[in-house]
Amino acid sequence: MKKILYVILDGLGDLPIKELDHKTPLEAAATPNMDKLALGGKTGLVYPVEKGMAPESDIAVISLLGYDAQKYYTGRGPLEAFAEGLVVNDGDLALRVNFATSKPDGKTIKDRRVGRDLTTEEASALSREINTKVALSCGSFEFKNTIGHRGVLVIRGSASKLSGGITNTDPAYGKEGVFGVALKKFDNFVREAAPIEGYEDLPEAKEAAGLLNEFTVKSHAVLEESLINKKRAGAGKLPANIILARDAGDRLPKFPRINELFSLKFGCFVQMPVERGIALLTGMEIIDVPSSTGHLDIDYAVWSKVALDSVKDFDGIYIHIKGPDEPAHDGDFKKKKEIIEYIDKYFFANLISKVDLKDFIICVTADHSSVCKMKAHSANPVPLLVCGGSIKPDKTKAFSEKTAKSGSLGELKGSQVLSTLVDLAKQ
């Protein structure tokens, strides 16, 4: 039985960019180590959830771990709230939120992520103000900041359970059934939550939407007067004066344990709350990694060492690296290319120099394409490479979206990937 190293590079896929000589950031990047893996293995394309869908990371990761996202998904909010230690009972409304910047009207959005420079200390202080100064008319809530501008919110009704069947106040994301999806185009205005189609007459959805709208208005009033935001404005920074909410859910998902699905013991290390929540709820063991130093050459080298040191305790390790996604959302294709090169040079170079590929199955793919032109996720498939063990190479010469199209693995759905790796590991 070979060990499995399952590496997800968040938002890796992209489309050709004129300024990169009509190449994608991955194609333009110098990636000799990933190219070496591709040369020694097989490649293909993955639709993380299904064709035609621009998935958020949560449903993509659920699918990539072998689960039917349509069957088990209950919303991103419950996953992140659970990961952060908040209690989510059936009938509680859990949401993923962003601190954002609006004009004083509380409607017109200037920046959905507060310029990406909100510190943990600032976010924690603002969270305390929200929790102590905002009161809902017929409900209670818990608000917690997580990483940077991100946070989670759990609202509880006073008299009844609440339904997650409501729309987002964050205009950048919509819903397709139970799934949250990134929108290609949207107006930069805070939306008013309302019951989604099919839930219009459900009292629990009406109550949930009303409480979220009340929270949005009242928290904006508190944040507008916060000394933290006045100091930020005085320093020429954007104030974190509005909360944008999305991906509501009213219960935790009930996943079968991953070790029962595959009869293997999996560990994982992840950076973001949503992946941590999925890992915990599927029964994967969290591998602790040192906090980021802010220096990618150090961080990626440390992560490769952690993977190598930990793999002896597991049959497989799931590794989710956020790196390429954030600059793509900012439209910064140069930064995305640079981060891909750092991952190759400091994570994969250290990793493959210390393993005997005959004893491992290594997979590299992504949870979605994050397109720099769009500053959003897209429905495009992502490249996939699998190597090691007794896999016979298919003559792919490099790892990219373009070369993967002609790879011998063809096109797979995300839910097929892990079972394929397990089969290869058993050969």
HELIX and SHEET records of a PDB file:
HELIX    1   1 LYS A   18  LEU A   20  5                                   3    
HELIX    2   2 PRO A   25  ALA A   28  1                                   4    
HELIX    3   3 PRO A   32  LEU A   39  1                                   8    
HELIX    4   4 SER A   57  LEU A   64  1                                   8    
HELIX    5   5 ALA A   69  TYR A   72  1                                   4    
HELIX    6   6 ARG A   76  ALA A   83  1                                   8    
HELIX    7   7 VAL A  114  ARG A  116  5                                   3    
HELIX    8   8 THR A  120  LYS A  133  1                                  14    
HELIX    9   9 PRO A  203  GLU A  224  1                                  22    
HELIX   10  10 LEU A  227  GLY A  234  1                                   8    
HELIX   11  11 ILE A  258  PHE A  262  1                                   5    
HELIX   12  12 PRO A  273  THR A  282  1                                  10    
HELIX   13  13 LEU A  296  SER A  310  1                                  15    
HELIX   14  14 VAL A  311  ASP A  313  5                                   3    
HELIX   15  15 ASP A  325  HIS A  329  1                                   5    
HELIX   16  16 PHE A  333  TYR A  342  1                                  10    
HELIX   17  17 ILE A  343  PHE A  348  3                                   6    
HELIX   18  18 ALA A  349  ILE A  352  1                                   4    
HELIX   19  19 LEU A  357  ASP A  359  5                                   3    
HELIX   20  20 GLU A  401  ALA A  404  1                                   4    
HELIX   21  21 GLY A  414  LYS A  426  1                                  13    
SHEET    1   A 8 GLU A 285  ILE A 286  0                                        
SHEET    2   A 8 PHE A 266  PHE A 269  1                                        
SHEET    3   A 8 GLY A 316  ILE A 321  1                                        
SHEET    4   A 8 LYS A   3  LEU A   9  1                                        
SHEET    5   A 8 PHE A 360  THR A 365  1                                        
SHEET    6   A 8 VAL A 382  GLY A 388 -1                                        
SHEET    7   A 8 LYS A  42  TYR A  47 -1                                        
SHEET    8   A 8 GLY A 410  LYS A 413  1                                        
SHEET    1   B 4 ILE A 109  ASP A 111  0                                        
SHEET    2   B 4 LEU A  93  SER A 102 -1                                        
SHEET    3   B 4 ARG A 150  GLY A 157 -1                                        
SHEET    4   B 4 GLY A 139  ASN A 145 -1                                        
SHEET    1   C 3 ILE A 109  ASP A 111  0                                        
SHEET    2   C 3 LEU A  93  SER A 102 -1                                        
SHEET    3   C 3 ILE A 242  GLY A 249 -1                                        
SHEET    1   D 2 TYR A 173  GLU A 176  0                                        
SHEET    2   D 2 PHE A 179  ALA A 182 -1                                        
SHEET    1   E 2 SER A 369  VAL A 371  0                                        
SHEET    2   E 2 ALA A 376  SER A 378 -1                                        
END                                                                             
